[in-house]
Structures are given as C-alpha cells and as structure tokens.
C-alpha cells in the first residue's frame, strides 16, 4: 500500500537523541505514534519530557520515556541505553540527531570570523565533540544491545553535500562529513549482525533552534519543516529496510504517495564518500 502512514513499529524500542526539538522531536514523536516505544533523549531533560508528553497516551502510540543526558560523556550514554533497555524492554533503533551548530562558535567573544583560523577553538571543538564523538559514544553503547537481538537500526542525521562545502561553515560541515564516513565504516563493521547503519538528511535548510540568525533571514520563506524526515525515518526503522545499509536517504526526495520501496529507491542518494571494496587500502 502506498505511503508510510500504515507502517507499524509495535514491539520495537527506539532511542532518539536531540529529541526535545527540531528534527529529533519530529522523528521521536512519529516513531511513538507508529507504535514504537521511544526514549526521548536530550541534554535538556525538561524539554525532552515536554516532547514526550505531547504523544504520551495517544491512540496507537507506544510507551515513551524522557531521558536527560550529555552525549559527550560516555557514562551518560551508557546510563541512557541501560535505562531505555530496563524501562522499555530493549533497544532496536538508535537515531543520532543531537547536534551543536555554528551559532555556538559565532556567538563566542573569542571568534573573530568563521574562517577556521579565526574561530574560537574551544567552541569549535565542542561542536565536533557533540556531533561526532557524541554519536560514536551513543552507537558504541547501543550497538551491543542490537547485535545481541540480531536486528537493529543506527541512523545518523547528516546534511547535504552543498552544506558540507559551504564557505565559513566549519565546524558543523566538518562534523557531518565525519559522520558520513562513520556511517560507511560502521555499516561494514556490522555486516552479518542484522544491524544496519544509514544516514538521513532533510535535503535543505530546516527550521531548527540552532539555525544562525543571518541564515534564517536569508532563507525566509524557504525553510523546510522538521517533518520532512519523518517518512524515510519510519521506513528505515521498519522491516521494509531489512538489508539496506551504508546508504544515504534524502527527506525532500521522498514521495509518500509511492509504495515505500519505490519511494526509498528514489530518495536514495550516492554516498558523499565513495565506498571502496573491502580490503582495499
């Protein structure tokens, strides 16, 4: 049947980072509405609880749990995974969405410009720490749970190739290139385990809290809503995507009037980093 609206995820447990707002909130709420039990994880526990509360008890929705954690801390990530497993009964889906944007670097008094040699190195490093190391730490602690169950999904939210190459756009762009590489490597590490790893992008600028003020002005009237990634996320989280790994999907290319398999084929984009055969240096 066309579309993802009939996909049900009953019996699956998902953990979404950055779930208090933006893309993370949209995906976490959609997963819950489609029957998954969902841990809403964010550094701001109060806002994570508000996002979870919005779907808690809704008809057809799975159980939801709000967690507060700093994903740059390994202990926090380990505790979050453990709480999700103990409270919700397992872990099958990890969505790495939490991120810091360039706005944090721009607002620093130590930043002269967004040229990499004039940016505040402390804030620059914090973006990398969250967007790369934080995603690694979450996957590091979540993957064993999925491997033990012989089924799982890791979805890394990245960005478009144009954004990765935009002038004055590091460290954000650098972090997303790194996660594209991580997606390819992790997908190969996971071969034969039943766990897949893919990347997901909106395919354009999205109205999220950390969008820079000037970008918000420049993109007035052209910003996409966070829900742009919901349909491909539901497909990736379902059994429809079994065996699909090391791939990259674009939200704005997804046509939910098509059968999910056809929509996925059309929304699948070539990896930013060209894969090479196993064993090639």
N, C-alpha and C positions, 0 to 999 in steps of 0.2 A: 504494500500500500504506500502511495506517495507520502513523503514528508516524514519528519522525526517525531511528530506530535504523539504518535502511538507507541513510541519506544518506552518500554517499562524496564526499570532497573531494580525492581524488588529483589532483596537478598544481597545486594551489593552495598559496600561501605566505601564512601569517598572522603578524602581529606583535601580541602581546598585552602591554599594559603592566600593571604591578602583578601580574605572573604568578607571584609567589613564594607567594602565599597567597590565601585567600578566593575571591571571585568570579573574579578574574583567573586564579588557578591552575585552578579548575574548568573555565573556558572553554578555556584553553590546552591542558589535558590532553585535553579532549573533542575539540577540533579535531584534535589529533595522532592520537588513537585512530581518528578517521574518515578518516584518510589525508592530511590536510594536513601540509605542512612548517611547523613552528611555531618562531618566535623567542620565547622566554620572556624578557621584559624586566622588570627590576626594579632599584631603587636598591641592593638587596642582592643582589649577584651570586651569593654563596654559596647563598642560599636559592632563587634562580632556578634554579641548577644542580640543586639537590635536587628541585625540582618537575619539571624536565625529565627528570631521571634516572629518575623514577618511571614514565615511559611510554616511555623510550628503548628501542628494540628489541622493544617489544610487538608481538604479531601484528597485522598490518594497519595499524600506526601509521606515520606519516610521520616523516621526519627531524626532530630537534629541536635547538635551539641556545639556549644561555643567554647573555643579554647583561646587563651591568651599566651603568646609565645614570641620570643625573639629568634627568628630562624638563623641568625648569625651565631647562635650559641648551640653547640652540639647537644648539651644536656637538655635544653628546651625542646629541641626537635625530637630527641629520644622520648622525653616525657609526653609530648603531644601524640606521638604514634602509639605509645603504650596506653594513654587514656582513651584514644579512639578505639583501639582494639578491645580494651576491657569494657568500655561503656556501650559500644555499638556492635561488638561481636566479631570484629575482624578488620581487614583493610584490603581493598581491591583496587582502588583508584586514587592516585595522587595527582593533583593539579598544582604545579608550581607557578603561581601567579603573582605572589608578593614581589614588590619591586620598589626601589627608590629611583626617582627621576632626576634629571639635570637641575631641576629647580633648587634642590638642596645645595648644589655646588654654586649656582648663580647667586643665591642669597647670602653666601658667606662673605664676610668682610675681607677675607684673605684672597678672594677671587678677583683678579683684575679683568679678565675676559675668559671666554670659554675655550680659547686656544689652550691646548693641553699643557703648555709650559707656563701659563698664567693662571691656571685654575688651582683652587685650594686643594693640595694633595690629600689632606685628611678627609675632606668631604668626597673627593674623587674616589678614594679607597673605600669609603663606606658604601658607595653605590655598587662597586664591584663585589664587596663583601656580602651585600644583601642579594643582589641579582644573580650572582654566580655561586659563591660559597654557600649561601643560604639554601639555594636549590639543590646543591650537592648534598648538604647535610640532611635535608628532608628525604631525598631519594635514598641516601645511604642507610637511613634508619627504617624507611618504609619498604624497600625492596625485599629484604628477607621475609617479611610477612607475606608478600605476594608470591614469592618463589615457593614458599612452603605450601601455599594453596594451589600452585600450578596454574595460576591465572592472575593477571593484573594489568594495570594501565598506568604509565607515567606520561603525563602531558606537560610539556614545557612551553609556556607562553613566551613568544619572542616578538619580533617585529619585521617590517618589510625591508627588502633589500635597499630601497631608496633611503629609508630612515637610517639604516646602518652606515650609509656612506655620506650622510648629510654633514656639511661643514659645521664645526663647533658643536657637534652632537655627542662627543665623548664626555663622560664615561658610559652613558646609557647605551650608545650604539655598540661600544666595545663589549659590554656585558652580554648583549643579545647575540653578537657573533659567537662569543664563547659558548653560549647555551645551544646554538645551532650545532657547534662541534660536539658538545656534550651529548646531544640527542643522538647523533650518529654513532658515537663511541658506545654509549650506554645500550643502544639498540643491539649492537653486536655482542656486547658483554652478556646480554640477556637472551640471546638466541637459544632455543631449546628449553627455556624455563616456563613458557606460557605467558610471560610478561612482555608487553610491548612498550616502546618509548617513541613518541612522536612529538612534533612541535606544532603549535597552533598560533596563528596570527590573525588580528582583525582584518588587515589589508588596507589600512588607512588610519588617520588620526581619530582617536576616540575621546569622548568627553569623560575624562577621569580626573580625580583630585590633584594629581601632581603635574598636570599639563602646565607648561610655562605660560605666564600671563600674555607675553607677546604672541606666542603660538595660538593662544585662544582668540586673540584679536585677529590675527592673520587668517585663521580658519573659520571665522564666524560664518555660520550657515552651512558649513561643510563637515562638521564633526559628526561622526557616527556614534550611535548609542552602544553601550556595552553589550547589549543583547545580540549584537552581530556575531558573536562567537558561540552562542548557545546551541544552535543546531549541530554544527560539527562536533561540539563537545559531547553532546548526547550520543552521537554516532560512535565517537571514539571510546566512550565509556561502555558501550554495549557489545554484545557478541557479534554484531554485524561487522565489526572491525577486527575480528579474530585474524591473526596472522599478518596484519598490516603494521609494519614497524620501520623506524628510521625515515619516516616521511614527514612532510610539512603541508599543513592544510590552511587555507585562507578563508576566513569567515565571510567576507563580502562576495566571494565567488560561489558560495553555497546556495543552491536553488532548492528550497524546501518544498517545491511543487513536484520535484522529481523523486523517484524511488531513492532511498538513501545510498545504495551502491552507486548509482549513476551520479548523484549529487557529489558524492565523495570523489569520484573519478575526475569530475570537472573542477573540484576545489583543491585538488592535489597539485602542489607546486614543486618544481625541482628544488632540491636542497640548495641552500646558499653555498655550502661547501661540497664539492663534488666527491661522492664516495669513491673509494678505491678498493680493488679486490683484497680480500683477507690475505695477510702475509706480505703485502706489498709495503716497502719502506717509503 
